[in-house]
Amino acid sequence: MPHLEPGMARIRVKDLRLRTYIGINEDEILNKQDVLINLTILYRASDAVRDNDIDHALNYRTITKAVIALVEGNRFALLERLTQEILDLVMTYEAVAYCETEVDKPHALRFAESVSITLAQQR
């Protein structure tokens, strides 16, 4: 993860629990499952800090709503694909300088709490 420079802000969306079709087995294809999404987003926030104005801030609510629509409205065979699509969506916001996206699939393995994939991108 890049160093947090002066004027930069780090937004973290933690444990966004959504339901989607994820997997390759018949049961996974037919039934929605929980996924947990964690986002770390860096953007230059100096104007938002100075002006105390939402128009100068990166609106994490708007981004989260878009992620919810993407995840709940589609089907994914692989965690890698789901994670990349979320990352691509977040990076469409021009103010985003860096995004790290982690998607957990709870109980994907018999003796594990979850399995996760993490992908990152920087401008």
Order of alpha helices (4+ residues) and beta strands (2+ residues): beta-alpha-beta-alpha-alpha-beta-alpha-beta-beta
